[in-house]
Amino acid sequence: MKIAYHITAHGYGHGVRSCDILRALFETDPGVEVTAVTGLPEAFVRNRLPGVGAGLRFHDARFDLGMVQLDSVRVDVPETLIRVRALLDRAEDLTTAHARWLEQGGYDLVVSDIPAMPIEAAARAGLPSIGVSNFSWSWIYEGLAGLDPAWNDISAAFARSYAKTSLLLRLPFSDAMTEFPRRRDVGLLARPGRRDRDHLAALTGADPGKRWALLSFSTLDWDAAALREVAALRDVEFFTILPLHWDAPNIHPVDREAFAVPDLFASVDLVVTKPGYGVLSECVANDLPIVHVDRDHFRETPVLQRAIARHLRHAFLPPEDLYAGRIGSYIETALSCPPPPEPVPRGGDLECARVMLAARGGAGIP
């Protein structure tokens, strides 16, 4: 079976959850052939899929851009509008060319998390398509119409393509996603990592007797004053994932090639981050408290914040305190929280894999 698996390059969270499903696909059927169609770095995907060899190929292509971000928290809405319009101006040519590529490649199934154009291309090529997400770009862009009514037409264009999806596998922490005609809820994708504090301490020099916190951001604008605030937290060792790093005594950069990211989550005591599906899933899977900051102009944030309140020990960190490095009291609050009120159903990765593999041989989507 040949699957063209499309992953938005908007953020690493989409890549993380896609890797969870890809791992389950190869575990269930080692003979499956998957082409990851994405702008994400190949090394990022392979780092999370050790042992997967020739069955996984890559095709560098981008069919959406998500939101243009100033950093991990702040969004540039006007620039996003300019770039999305430019993308839609090329949509017909991109979709036609990609439908031809799918036909020539002999693919059996198109999966999308969650670009709309590959779904449109699948329909033109006569192929079944599966969407995997907890939100759609049509829904995100619709939420920006109060800032500029031009977003209404853009949202509608994405929704028309999403309506051609054979089936949506709707992940936890989601909106209703009614633009997809068929929807099936699945459980949490992430699995717990391997706790290995001794190895991480040896790699970084971090003191295993202190509290360990992961700063889960791709970018974060901390100036010298903020770094002094963080350095003053002498009972906490912080970790970042390269390329994010600072020259500070208690902040330790981790190379994902030297220490697997799922194991990093399993080895720390809590996470400081902005709300995102991937990081929430890792925290739930590893029973980690979360200190979370608000994320402006991103409609998914309130949905994820409600999920945090239901499923995780947590503390809310105001953006002004994050950028000033004033995070110590919020870490203490999150660590002292009682257990969360609700569990999250698990096993979504294997469930998704079974649904995808059931489309083998033109059988269609169950």
C-alpha positions, -999 to +999 in steps of 0.1 A: +000+000+000+013+035-009+002+065+012+009+101+005+010+117+039+008+155+039+020+174+070+017+212+073+050+229+080+031+255+101+045+241+133+063+211+147+032+199+166+016+187+134+048+168+126+049+153+161+014+138+159+019+127+123+050+108+135+029+091+161+006+078+134+034+069+110+051+048+138+018+030+143+014+025+105+048+008+102+042-013+134+009-025+120+022-031+085+060-030+080+054-033+043+035-001+039+051+026+018+047+062+029+058+094+013+058+123+038+049+154+017+060+183+039+083+213+043+094+200+077+130+189+079+135+152+071+158+149+102+130+161+125+107+133+112+133+105+112+144+115+148+110+105+160+109+073+139+140+053+148+143+021+128+120+031+100+140+027+068+132+025+031+095+024+036+095+061+044+103+086+017+101+124+015+087+149-010+095+185-002+062+205-009+041+230+009+004+235+003-005+258+032+013+283+055-009+284+085-001+316+104+029+339+100+044+341+135+066+367+150+077+342+175+062+311+192+035+332+208+027+362+186+011+362+151+014+387+123-021+387+109-017+413+081+013+394+067-006+361+070-034+376+049-010+387+022+007+353+020-025+333+021-040+354-008-008+347-028-011+310-021-047+309-032-038+327-064-016+297-072-041+271-059-053+259-093-019+253-107-006+237-075-036+214-072-035+203-108+002+195-107-002+176-074-031+155-087-009+145-116+020+136-092-004+114-071-016+096-102+020+090-115+031+078-081+005+051-079-007+061-045-037+044-028-045+070-002-040+106+006-037+118+042-036+154+052-028+172+085-043+195+075-036+213+042-067+216+020-051+214-014-040+178-012-076+168-004-087+187-035-059+170-055-070+136-042-106+142-054-093+151-089-071+120-090-100+098-079-083+088-046-098+085-011-085+111+014-083+112+052-079+143+072-063+142+106-065+172+129-081+190+159-088+221+138-090+233+102-075+264+086-110+274+074-121+276+110-089+294+121-093+320+093-130+324+099-120+336+134-100+365+119-129+380+099-136+405+127-102+420+119-107+420+081-138+407+063-115+395+035-109+364+057-145+352+050-138+344+014-105+328+023-121+306+049-148+296+025-122+285-001-105+262+023-139+248+035-149+239+000-118+217-003-122+202+031-157+192+022-142+167-003-125+147+024-136+111+026-132+109+064-118+132+091-101+115+121-109+141+147-083+143+174-088+152+211-089+189+220-109+198+189-136+221+176-167+206+160-151+207+125-184+205+107-169+215+073-159+178+070-189+157+060-177+125+078-160+126+112-147+100+135-133+107+170-101+090+179-080+088+211-047+105+221-019+098+197+011+103+219+027+075+240+049+080+271+086+086+264+115+068+282+126+085+314+164+088+314+175+116+337+210+101+342+218+102+304+203+137+301+223+149+331+255+134+316+248+151+282+240+186+296+256+188+331+222+195+347+218+186+383+194+157+387+187+167+423+169+199+411+135+204+394+137+201+357+116+222+333+114+221+295+110+254+278+090+241+248+092+270+223+107+273+189+116+309+195+115+331+226+127+367+229+144+369+263+167+398+269+195+401+294+171+412+322+148+382+316+178+358+316+189+372+350+154+365+364+156+329+351+192+324+363+180+335+398+158+303+400+187+283+414+165+252+423+154+247+387+173+234+357+158+244+323+161+227+290+155+239+254+155+220+221+181+234+197+183+257+179+167+276+208+194+284+234+209+311+256+242+314+274+228+310+309+241+287+337+208+269+344+195+266+308+207+235+289+202+231+251+194+196+239+202+183+204+173+161+192+199+139+175+215+131+208+184+127+230+150+119+216+124+145+222+097+121+236+123+110+261+131+146+270+094+151+279+095+119+300+126+130+319+116+165+330+092+175+359+071+201+340+068+220+308+066+258+301+050+265+267+024+280+246-008+259+240-004+235+210-018+201+203+016+184+202+029+197+235-004+190+253-004+155+240+031+149+253+022+164+287-009+142+290+010+111+279+038+117+304+016+131+332+034+164+332+023+197+347+022+226+322+028+263+326+011+279+296+010+313+281-017+329+260-014+329+222-028+359+204-050+358+173-051+320+172-087+306+175-075+272+187-061+287+220-094+288+240-102+252+229-068+240+241-070+260+273-102+243+282-085+210+275-056+219+298-081+227+326-097+193+322-067+170+316-035+186+331-021+201+362-014+236+351-008+273+358-015+302+334+015+325+327+007+360+315+027+370+284+043+400+301+057+377+328+069+352+303+089+378+283+103+393+315+114+359+327+092+360+358+082+323+357+092+309+391+059+313+410+040+298+381+062+267+381+055+263+419+018+266+413+018+240+385+038+215+405+015+218+435-017+213+416-039+183+424-044+156+397-065+166+367-102+159+368-105+139+335-084+113+317-080+113+279-088+082+259-056+067+245-047+045+215-055+070+188-023+063+168-032+026+163-068+034+156-058+059+128-033+034+114-060+007+111-084+030+094-058+041+069-046+006+061-082-005+056-083+016+025-059-009+009-065-020-027-092+006-035-115-007-007-123+029+003-126+044+037-145+023+063 
